[in-house]
């Protein structure tokens, strides 16, 4: 039960911080790097993959299982976000 509560609070924090960033970006003109639609789609895929991997890690919190899930997820994230195609 503790893991589910942690998962829910983490998802709410991510959602709240995303909402807060959107509000801040609409108020302040950003002169930094612009993110293309393609890149934002890639980031949303990676975010979803990590959320699913995190849920699986919470259901089975053994260190070897976490490493078996985390390492391929990391490499998959790098493959998706790689700019060279």
MDTraj code that builds the backbone (N, CA, C; nanometers):
import mdtraj as md
import numpy as np

residues = "UNK UNK UNK UNK UNK UNK UNK UNK UNK UNK UNK UNK UNK UNK UNK UNK UNK UNK UNK UNK UNK UNK UNK UNK UNK UNK UNK UNK UNK UNK UNK UNK UNK UNK UNK UNK UNK UNK UNK UNK UNK UNK UNK UNK UNK UNK UNK UNK UNK UNK UNK UNK UNK UNK UNK UNK UNK UNK UNK UNK UNK UNK UNK UNK UNK UNK UNK UNK UNK UNK UNK UNK UNK UNK UNK UNK UNK UNK UNK UNK UNK UNK UNK UNK UNK".split()
xyz = np.array([
    [0.0823, -0.1188, 0.0000],
    [0.0000, 0.0000, 0.0000],
    [0.0870, 0.1256, 0.0000],
    [0.1993, 0.1171, 0.0705],
    [0.2900, 0.2310, 0.0779],
    [0.3448, 0.2654, -0.0599],
    [0.3706, 0.1620, -0.1403],
    [0.4245, 0.1848, -0.2741],
    [0.3216, 0.2518, -0.3644],
    [0.1980, 0.2119, -0.3512],
    [0.0924, 0.2728, -0.4328],
    [0.0745, 0.4188, -0.3945],
    [0.0794, 0.4485, -0.2653],
    [0.0686, 0.5869, -0.2203],
    [0.1861, 0.6700, -0.2718],
    [0.3057, 0.6128, -0.2689],
    [0.4233, 0.6817, -0.3221],
    [0.4086, 0.7056, -0.4717],
    [0.3576, 0.6067, -0.5424],
    [0.3361, 0.6195, -0.6862],
    [0.2363, 0.7306, -0.7168],
    [0.1271, 0.7341, -0.6443],
    [0.0250, 0.8362, -0.6679],
    [0.0796, 0.9753, -0.6387],
    [0.1528, 0.9906, -0.5294],
    [0.2084, 1.1224, -0.4980],
    [0.3129, 1.1646, -0.6011],
    [0.3902, 1.0700, -0.6518],
    [0.4893, 1.1025, -0.7543],
    [0.4219, 1.1468, -0.8834],
    [0.3182, 1.0770, -0.9235],
    [0.2452, 1.1150, -1.0447],
    [0.1824, 1.2529, -1.0273],
    [0.1269, 1.2796, -0.9100],
    [0.0684, 1.4114, -0.8856],
    [0.1739, 1.5211, -0.8863],
    [0.2917, 1.4926, -0.8315],
    [0.4000, 1.5916, -0.8344],
    [0.4430, 1.6216, -0.9768],
    [0.4562, 1.5173, -1.0586],
    [0.4960, 1.5368, -1.1983],
    [0.3901, 1.6180, -1.2718],
    [0.2642, 1.5832, -1.2512],
    [0.1561, 1.6560, -1.3178],
    [0.1518, 1.8016, -1.2724],
    [0.1674, 1.8228, -1.1411],
    [0.1635, 1.9587, -1.0888],
    [0.2818, 2.0408, -1.1386],
    [0.4008, 1.9799, -1.1416],
    [0.5174, 2.0552, -1.1880],
    [0.5063, 2.0861, -1.3367],
    [0.4491, 1.9940, -1.4148],
    [0.4282, 2.0200, -1.5570],
    [0.3296, 2.1347, -1.5759],
    [0.2221, 2.1335, -1.4999],
    [0.1236, 2.2410, -1.5077],
    [0.1846, 2.3738, -1.4651],
    [0.2634, 2.3713, -1.3593],
    [0.3289, 2.4925, -1.3111],
    [0.4269, 2.5472, -1.4147],
    [0.5015, 2.4581, -1.4801],
    [0.5942, 2.5016, -1.5850],
    [0.5209, 2.5618, -1.7036],
    [0.4068, 2.5052, -1.7401],
    [0.3297, 2.5604, -1.8511],
    [0.2786, 2.6998, -1.8182],
    [0.2331, 2.7194, -1.6960],
    [0.1856, 2.8516, -1.6549],
    [0.3011, 2.9511, -1.6531],
    [0.4154, 2.9089, -1.6007],
    [0.5318, 2.9975, -1.5955],
    [0.5804, 3.0320, -1.7355],
    [0.5789, 2.9350, -1.8265],
    [0.6227, 2.9615, -1.9632],
    [0.5275, 3.0547, -2.0363],
    [0.4001, 3.0488, -2.0033],
    [0.3062, 3.1394, -2.0690],
    [0.3211, 3.2819, -2.0155],
    [0.3664, 3.2962, -1.8909],
    [0.3834, 3.4291, -1.8332],
    [0.5163, 3.4932, -1.8719],
    [0.6205, 3.4123, -1.8828],
    [0.7541, 3.4633, -1.9119],
    [0.7935, 3.4187, -2.0517],
    [0.8407, 3.5131, -2.1313],
    [0.8833, 3.4789, -2.2664],
    [1.0158, 3.4039, -2.2581],
    [1.0189, 3.2868, -2.3169],
    [1.1373, 3.2016, -2.3110],
    [1.2265, 3.2305, -2.4311],
    [1.3514, 3.2676, -2.4051],
    [1.4462, 3.2943, -2.5126],
    [1.5443, 3.1799, -2.5295],
    [1.5151, 3.0683, -2.4679],
    [1.6039, 2.9529, -2.4742],
    [1.5775, 2.8686, -2.5974],
    [1.6126, 2.7455, -2.5873],
    [1.5990, 2.6512, -2.6972],
    [1.4522, 2.6184, -2.7207],
    [1.4100, 2.6230, -2.8452],
    [1.2722, 2.5870, -2.8764],
    [1.2633, 2.4368, -2.8993],
    [1.1572, 2.3795, -2.8519],
    [1.1369, 2.2358, -2.8639],
    [1.0372, 2.2112, -2.9762],
    [1.0771, 2.1297, -3.0709],
    [0.9894, 2.0999, -3.1829],
    [0.8818, 2.0012, -3.1406],
    [0.7817, 1.9882, -3.2241],
    [0.6733, 1.8946, -3.1958],
    [0.7259, 1.7514, -3.1903],
    [0.8181, 1.7196, -3.2804],
    [0.8750, 1.5851, -3.2842],
    [0.9489, 1.5531, -3.1536],
    [1.0239, 1.6512, -3.1043],
    [1.0985, 1.6292, -2.9805],
    [1.0057, 1.6187, -2.8600],
    [0.8991, 1.6971, -2.8593],
    [0.8058, 1.6873, -2.7468],
    [0.7334, 1.5526, -2.7472],
    [0.7074, 1.4981, -2.8663],
    [0.6471, 1.3650, -2.8740],
    [0.7442, 1.2605, -2.8207],
    [0.8722, 1.2746, -2.8574],
    [0.9731, 1.1811, -2.8070],
    [0.9838, 1.1890, -2.6553],
    [0.9818, 1.3102, -2.6017],
    [0.9904, 1.3259, -2.4561],
    [0.8697, 1.2652, -2.3860],
    [0.7523, 1.2799, -2.4454],
    [0.6341, 1.2209, -2.3828],
    [0.6417, 1.0683, -2.3858],
    [0.6960, 1.0109, -2.4937],
    [0.7170, 0.8656, -2.4990],
    [0.8113, 0.8206, -2.3880],
    [0.9217, 0.8925, -2.3729],
    [1.0198, 0.8556, -2.2697],
    [0.9591, 0.8699, -2.1305],
    [0.8825, 0.9752, -2.1086],
    [0.8173, 0.9938, -1.9788],
    [0.7223, 0.8781, -1.9491],
    [0.6460, 0.8370, -2.0494],
    [0.5529, 0.7259, -2.0316],
    [0.6273, 0.5954, -2.0038],
    [0.7351, 0.5722, -2.0774],
    [0.8141, 0.4504, -2.0567],
    [0.8700, 0.4469, -1.9148],
    [0.9208, 0.5604, -1.8667],
    [0.9771, 0.5635, -1.7319],
    [0.8698, 0.5494, -1.6246],
    [0.7516, 0.6035, -1.6483],
    [0.6437, 0.5852, -1.5514],
    [0.6030, 0.4382, -1.5424],
    [0.5939, 0.3714, -1.6563],
    [0.5597, 0.2291, -1.6559],
    [0.6699, 0.1485, -1.5878],
    [0.7950, 0.1803, -1.6201],
    [0.9070, 0.1098, -1.5565],
    [0.9077, 0.1350, -1.4056],
    [0.8775, 0.2572, -1.3650],
    [0.8720, 0.2884, -1.2217],
    [0.7628, 0.2120, -1.1500],
    [0.6484, 0.1971, -1.2160],
    [0.5394, 0.1199, -1.1558],
    [0.5811, -0.0258, -1.1384],
    [0.6454, -0.0808, -1.2401],
    [0.6920, -0.2195, -1.2305],
    [0.7959, -0.2328, -1.1192],
    [0.8845, -0.1339, -1.1072],
    [0.9856, -0.1379, -1.0008],
    [0.9219, -0.1296, -0.8625],
    [0.8139, -0.0530, -0.8507],
    [0.7468, -0.0428, -0.7210],
    [0.6767, -0.1725, -0.6827],
    [0.6266, -0.2450, -0.7810],
    [0.5591, -0.3708, -0.7504],
    [0.6567, -0.4817, -0.7124],
    [0.7811, -0.4712, -0.7583],
    [0.8816, -0.5717, -0.7241],
    [1.0100, -0.4996, -0.6839],
    [1.0201, -0.4554, -0.5579],
    [1.1323, -0.3699, -0.5173],
    [1.2610, -0.4436, -0.4811],
    [1.2951, -0.5472, -0.5536],
    [1.4222, -0.6158, -0.5308],
    [1.5287, -0.5509, -0.6192],
    [1.6473, -0.5322, -0.5636],
    [1.7530, -0.4611, -0.6359],
    [1.7892, -0.5246, -0.7702],
    [1.8040, -0.6566, -0.7797],
    [1.8359, -0.7124, -0.9121],
    [1.7265, -0.6875, -1.0158],
    [1.6022, -0.6946, -0.9729],
    [1.4911, -0.6698, -1.0651],
    [1.4896, -0.5231, -1.1075],
    [1.5164, -0.4338, -1.0135],
    [1.5207, -0.2908, -1.0467],
    [1.6310, -0.2635, -1.1482],
    [1.7461, -0.3257, -1.1304],
    [1.8558, -0.3059, -1.2259],
    [1.8220, -0.3655, -1.3625],
    [1.7549, -0.4800, -1.3627],
    [1.7154, -0.5426, -1.4892],
    [1.6166, -0.4537, -1.5638],
    [1.5345, -0.3809, -1.4916],
    [1.4376, -0.2914, -1.5559],
    [1.5016, -0.1568, -1.5904],
    [1.5826, -0.1022, -1.5007],
    [1.6344, 0.0339, -1.5175],
    [1.7368, 0.0460, -1.6303],
    [1.8262, -0.0499, -1.6420],
    [1.9300, -0.0384, -1.7451],
    [1.8735, -0.0416, -1.8873],
    [1.7891, -0.1385, -1.9221],
    [1.7320, -0.1333, -2.0576],
    [1.6433, -0.0110, -2.0808],
    [1.5745, 0.0338, -1.9752],
    [1.4913, 0.1532, -1.9895],
    [1.5776, 0.2756, -2.0180],
    [1.6927, 0.2838, -1.9532],
    [1.7848, 0.3943, -1.9784],
    [1.8345, 0.3922, -2.1221],
    [1.8769, 0.2761, -2.1682],
    [1.9260, 0.2660, -2.3055],
    [1.8150, 0.2936, -2.4067],
    [1.6941, 0.2473, -2.3774],
    [1.5812, 0.2740, -2.4656],
    [1.5515, 0.4237, -2.4709],
    [1.5616, 0.4908, -2.3571],
    [1.5397, 0.6357, -2.3537],
    [1.6436, 0.7086, -2.4375],
    [1.7690, 0.6665, -2.4251],
    [1.8737, 0.7285, -2.5066],
    [1.8495, 0.7040, -2.6554],
    [1.8037, 0.5847, -2.6897],
    [1.7765, 0.5553, -2.8308],
    [1.6642, 0.6429, -2.8844],
    [1.5612, 0.6625, -2.8057],
    [1.4477, 0.7432, -2.8515],
    [1.4869, 0.8897, -2.8636],
    [1.5613, 0.9405, -2.7665],
    [1.5941, 1.0829, -2.7650],
    [1.7162, 1.1188, -2.8490],
    [1.7810, 1.0203, -2.9066],
    [1.8995, 1.0470, -2.9870],
    [1.8618, 1.1328, -3.1074],
    [1.9402, 1.2369, -3.1325],
    [1.9096, 1.3283, -3.2423],
    [1.9523, 1.2739, -3.3775],
    [2.0498, 1.1863, -3.3794],
    [2.0934, 1.1267, -3.5057],
    [1.9952, 1.0169, -3.5434],
    [1.9516, 1.0181, -3.6685],
    [1.8549, 0.9165, -3.7098],
    [1.9071, 0.8387, -3.8261],
])
top = md.Topology()
chain = top.add_chain()
for i, resn in enumerate(residues, 1):
    res = top.add_residue(resn, chain, resSeq=i)
    for name in ("N", "CA", "C"):
        top.add_atom(name, md.element.get_by_symbol(name[0]), res)
traj = md.Trajectory(xyz[None], top)
